[in-house]
Each structure stands twice: as C-alpha cells, then as structure tokens.
Amino acid sequence: MADITIEKTHDLLEKLAEYVMNEVPTRREMNARFERLETDVQETKENVRLILNGMGAQAKQLDIIRTEQVAFNSAFRGVDRY
C-alpha cells in the first residue's frame, strides 16, 4: 500500500476542490436546466397533441371518403343493372 502522507492528502483535496468548483453544476445552474427541460417537455406534449388531433382529422376524412366511395359504387352498380 502506498504511503499516505499529509502532502498527498492535501493534493487530493485540492484536486477534489478544483473539480467541484469547475465541473459540478451549481444549484442555480441545475434549476435553470430543469426549467428548460420542463419547457421542452411541455412543448413536446403540445406537439404530440397537435399531431394526434391532425391524425384524428385525417381519420374522419378517410371515413367520409369511404362512405362516399360506397355510395358511388352502389349507385354505379345500380346503373349497370339497368
């Protein structure tokens, strides 16, 4: 096992303090990140809602088209019979 000295311990503590001061985000920075994340999530939810509403509108249009096709086909077949 390596010799543990006051100097080595001091060096490690200095490195730790430097890391914490330079690399670990502050509480204010973390709050700002969470606020941005919350905003992004809300925007995403709104976009998904708009997409789903658009898909619902498309489904309604397809139902209308299908109904019109059935009516047209029925009328067209009726003309063929005569």
Secondary structure, 3 states (H helix, E strand, C coil): CCCCCHHHHHHHHHHHHHHHHHHCCCHHHHHHHHHHHHHHHHHHHHHHHHHHHHHHHHHHHHHHHHHHHHHHHHHHHHHHHC
